[in-house]
């Protein structure tokens, strides 16, 4: 098929390559002229045959919104926009409603695979009408991993990004579990080779996964994770998953705890833990860990 691709960063650029390797014609546009195939969004759209299909891979929020609005003025009836970024599912509904009066279709597609997607394929979760999904199905078939899985038409508009949001929330909890297990094994003076323990889990255990494989690869590079700061960002999807749980009265304690752990990672010295330490000292005389006074020693 012939399609436009907006956003040629780490994922978008690799997706363009995988699509081209699969025999598709891709006209890419990016603000970076060194990687762009067209001088402008309008020039990219002009280069596409009708009905036009444009896949958007730009950061969620304002960049995606601005791109969709601009494309709404460039596309016409029968054309289609696919949002493959990490947009919030509520934005998908708004974008579909914006495009509908113009006869422009909309498909939201959660994409997972990161920098490995070019070689291994991308897990795809699509939301939209069957008619609109069918227009871009050849691209889905090329981008997805080989085999029977890795692609799903999850439901109506918003279902793709909602599914990807929950996927990322689960990812938070799994990574947090591995991280806590690693810290415990490293802390106890009993296990001689923590990396090999994790490596042994890669076969025959119920907790084997690609994330485990990636952790072992990281530990092989730096057995004690030396030089890596214990600071973890959150992309927003973990927050949205927790908020969706609250909105629908679905408990998500593991995902919520993993999200909160990332918040704590950003503090050099936790104000909340200072208050906890002060209260423990007040009711039980528990030791306070203090900074050393001038010329003196800190409490151990």
Protein Blocks (a to p, Z undefined) as FASTA:
>chain_A
ZZddehjafklmmmmmmmmmnopacddddfblklpcbfbfklmmmmpccdddddddddeh
jllmmmmmmmmmmmcehiacddfbfcdfklmmmmmmmmmmnopacdddddehijmlmmno
padddeddfklmmmmmmmmmmmpcgdjehiacfbdehjlmmmmmmmmmmmmmmmmmmmmm
mmmmmmpgfbfblmlmmmmmmgopakbcfklmmmmmmmmmmmnogoiacbdddehlmmmm
mmmmmmnopacfklmmmmmmmmmmmpmbdfklmmmmmmmmmmnopacdddddehiacdZZ
